[in-house]
Amino acid sequence: MSASLAIEYCRRAPAEVFVLDPLRDPRWSEFIERHPDASVFHSTGWLEALRRTYGYEPLVVTTSGEDEPLSNGIVLCKVRSWVTGSRLVSLPFSDHCDPLADDTRELEMLITFLKAEVTRGRYRYLEMRPLRQLDSGIPQRLHLEKGEAYCIHQLNLTPSLDELYHKFHKSCVQRKIRKAEREGLLCTEGCSEELLSKFYKLLLQTRRRHQLPPQSLAWFRNLADCLGEKLKVRVVSKDGRPIAGIITTHFRDTAVYKYGCSDVHYHNLGGTFLLMWHAIQDAKASGARCFDLGRSERENAGLVAFKEHWGSTQSPLPYHRYSAGSNTDVQSGWKLWLVRKTCAYLPDPLLQTLGAVLYKHVG
């Protein structure tokens, strides 16, 4: 890290707000291990994967002094782009990331400090992605725009496996699990390069089907390396041919379904449903009390229904944004239309290159 950045990370900010580097300051890892609202997205492994892949600089704002144990903190990444501008995001490519501040006054102080960074013109906007609703008065008092585009589904794992299974939709889940078992599909799990390669080939097919570029293979390699045993790749095969894959993570008592992909020609075999069932069983066996099925766009009725069929509970996932001026995202309007049209015709190598270039700017 350069001398100027080291000074920036160690400075004492106005209004008793401090800024620290979570990858260098051991207090952050200690703090998230004990805070009840911390998730895998707060972890140093996730932050390091973001830094390695996209060059995003992580930072934490806190009211705790340099020589004190952390009592609160909001973790963010500096996303710098000549296409979409610089902004503060908590966190890129993360479904959610709660501000870890239990005191409303302290939380407002931290957000006010971040807003000042935007107002001074250092960043185009601030975006926060809390899992839990902020105190009802904070968005209004701090002039935060609230987005309602996403929801999240979570499955309570405290019932027995039999009880969980019987809550699954009979035809849309239970029947497909039994079908996959009758077909003799082979499930393999781990973090090997071979499994990542099989998963990524299926991901390419899936993203092309959705007319979107994939994130780079480097991102998944970095996740596997940085999260270690907290990440698992699962691939199911039919007669030696990979037909579906998922990636899950585990942090304390929560397992997270983060990525899924499949070969459309084998959907009738139920491979994805078998993988999900194995992941749920493994999560419960490891002591997890919640299986987080991740965020969904509310308008994506098919994905929302898929997650509801597992007996999960849906909750709103409001994102909050503060901008000092006008806001235009790379994913909006004609730009998204152009990306989708391009993805439909690019060969795999160029599709991967597009994803590697594009995602750095849209984190």
N, C-alpha and C positions, 0 to 999 in steps of 0.2 A: 504494500500500500504506500502511496506517495506521502511525503511529509505533510502536504496541504490537507489531504484527506484525513490523515491521522489527527491533525489539529481539529478538523471539523467534527470528527467523531467524538473527540474528548472534550469539546468545548462545553461550557455551562451556558445554556440558552437563557433568554430572558424569561421572567415570570416563573422561575424555579423549575424549568423544564430542562432535562438533560437528554443528550443524544448519544447513543452508544452503538457499537458494532456487535451484533449478536453472534457473529462468527468468531470474534476475538475475545469477547467478554464472557467468562465462564458463568457469570451470574444468570445469564439468559437461560441456559440449559437447566440450571438448578431451579429457576423460577417456574418454567413450564412443566417440570416434572411434578410440581406440587399444586399448580393452579388447576382448579376443577374444570375450567372452560378451555384449557389448552387442547390443541389437536395436532395431528401429524403435520398440518400446514404451518404450525408455529415452529416446528422442530428445526434444528440446525441442519439436519440432513436435507430437508426440503429446500431450505434457503440456499444451501451450498449447491444443490443441483440447479437451481435457478441462476445462480452466479456463474457456474461453469458453462452452462448451455447458452445463456443469453447475455451474460455480462451485467445483469441487474445487481445494483449495490443494495444490500439489505441494511436497514437501520431500525433502531428501536427508540421511541421517545418515552420518557418516564419522568416522574417527579422524584424518584429516588436518587440521592446523591451518589457521587462516584465511589464512596467508601461505605455505602450502605447496601444491605440486601435489597433486591428489587421487591417492591410492593405492588407495582403496576407496570404496564407497558403496552404500547401499540407498535406492532412490527409492520414495516412497510418495505417496499422496494422502490428505488429510483429507476424509473423506466425512461431512458433517454433515446429519442428517435428523431431523425431528420424528416421522417414521414408523418408521424403522429404527434410529435412534440414531446417534451419532457413532462412527466407526471408522477405523482406519488400514488402507489396502488397497494392495497393490503387485502390480498396478495395476488400477483399475476398467476394465472393457471391454477388457482386454488378455488374450490367451490365456495369456501367461506373461511373467514379468519376473524374471530371475535377480538375486539379490543379487550385486553385483560386488565380492566380497571373496575373495581367494585364500588368505588366512591364516585358519585355523580359529579361532584365538584372537580375532582382530579381528572375525570374523563373529559369534562368540558375544557379544562385547562390545556390538556394535551391536544384536543381537536382544534382549539383556538390557535395554538402555536402552529399547527400544520396549515391551517387556513392562512395564517400570516405569510407562510412560505409561498403559497399560491398568489396571494394578493400582491406580494412584492415582485411578482413576475418570474420567479424561479421555475415555476411549474404551471402547466395549463390547467390542471385540476387535481383534486384529491379524491380518491375513490376508496370507500370502505365497504367490506363485504361481511358484515356480522352474521353469525348463525342465529343469534338471539336478538330479539327486538331491543333497540336502544330505549332508554328511558323516554317516555312519550313526549316530554318537552324539549329534549335535546335537538332533534332535527329542526323544529320550528325556531328555537332560540338562536341556533347557530346557522340558520339558513341553508340547511343541507337538502338537496334534492333527493327524493326517494323514488327508486325504481321498483316496479312490481312485476318484472318480466320472468322471475324465476321462483321455483318452489323446490323443496327438498323432501325426500322420503327417508324415514328411518324405521328400522325393524327392531322391536324390543326382543332381546335374546334371553330374557330371564325365564320364560316358560320352558318346559321340557321340549326336546326335539320332536316328540310325537305331537305335542300341542302346536308347535310351530308349523309342522308339516300339514296338519289338518286345517290350519288357517289359510294355506295356499289355495288359490283358485283351482277348483277341481279339474276343469278342462284346459285352462290356459297354463297351468303350472304342474299340478300333480300328474296329469296324464302325460305331459311331455317328459317329465323326469322318468316315469316308468318306461316310456318309449325308448329313451336314450339308454336305459339300463338293458332293455331287451336287445337292442342293437349291438350290445357289446362294445360300446365306445371306450376308448382308452384315455384316461385322464393322467396328465403329467404335470408336475408342479416343481417350482424352484426359481432360480435366478440365473441360470446358465446362459451363455451366449447363444447356444443352440435354441433354447426356448424363446429367448428374446427375438431371434431371427424369425422363427415360426410365427410368433405373435405379430411381428411387424409386417410380414407379408399379408396376413389377414387384415391388419389395420389399413394397409394400402387399398385393399379391395373395398373395405367398408367406407373409407373416406371418399373414394372415387364415387361410390354409389350415392353418397350424400352430397356429391359435388363440392367437396371441401378438401384442401390439402392436409396431409398428415403432419403432426409434429415430427421433428427429426428423430432418427434412430439414436442420435447422441443424447437426446433428452431422456429416453428410456434407459439407456446405458448409465447415464449419470444418476438417475433416480435409483436404479438397482445398486449402484456402487455406494451412493451416499446414505441410502436408507438401510442397506444391508438386510438383516433378518426381518426388518419391519415391512418389507415388500415381498410379494409373492406373485410370480407369473404362472398362470394356469392355462394349459392348452389341451383340448380334447381332439382325438383323431379317430378316423374311421378307416380301417384297413391301411394304416400307415399314413393317411393323408390328414393334415391338420384342418379342422373344419370350424373351430371357434376358439377364442381365447379371451381371458379377462386378466386384469391386474388389480390386486387388492393391497391395501396397506393396513398396518395395525399400530395403534398408539394407545398404550394403557388399556382401558376397557372398551375401546371402540375400534371396529374394523370398518374400512372404507372401500367400497367398490368404486374404482376410479376410472378404469378404461375397459371397454369391451369391443369385440370385433368378431366377424364371422364370414363364412363363405355362404352366400345366399343359396347356392345350389343344394346345400345340405341342411337348410333350416328345418325341414320336416323331421329330422332325426332328434331334435331337442338338445343339441350339444351345449348351447349356452345355459339352458336350464339345469343341466347336470352339473356344470361348473359352478353355477351360483349356489346350488344345494350343497356341494362339497365345501365351498367357501364359507357358507353359513355354519355348517357343522364344525369346521375347523376353528372358526371364530369362537363359537360357544365352548369348544373343548379347551381353548387357550385362555378362557376366562373373560372374554368380551361380553359386555352387557348390551351393546348396541351395534347394529349393522347399518352403517350409513350407506344408502344407495345413491348418494350424490344428488347434485342439482339437475333440474330439468327446466327447459323453457315451458312456461305454462301453455303456450300455443302448440307444443309438440304432444298432441293427444295420445299418440301411440306409445311414446316413451313413458308418459305419466301413467297410462294404463298398465304397462309392463311392470312398473314398480309397485303400483297398488295391488296387483295380483299376488304379490308375495306377503300380503297382510301387513304392509308397512303403514305408517302414519304420515300424512302429508302436512307440511307446514310452509308458510310463506318464507321466502328468502329475500328480504329487502336489501338492496344495495343503496348506499348513500354516496352522494357526490357533491363536491363543492367546486365551483368554477368561477374565476374572476371575470370571464368573458364568454364569448360564444364557444360552442363545443361541437366538433364534427369528428366522428369516429371513422376509422378506415373501413369498418365493417358495415357502414350504412350506405343506403341508396345504391347508386350505380356502381360503386366500387365492389360491394358484395356481389352484385349481379355479374360483374365482369370476372370476378374470381371464380364464381360457380361455373360460368360458361367455359372458362379456361381449363378448369379441372376436369371437365368432361372429356377433353380431347388430348391432354398431355400424356406422353408415355411415362411409365413409373419413375425413371431417373429424374426427369424434369419436374414431375409432381412432387417428388421428395425435395428437390432444390427449391421449388416455390415455397413449400412449407417451412424449410429451414430459414429462408429469407423473411417470409411474411410474419411468422409468429414472434420474432424478436420485436416487431413494431406494434403488435396488438396485445401484448401481455396484460 
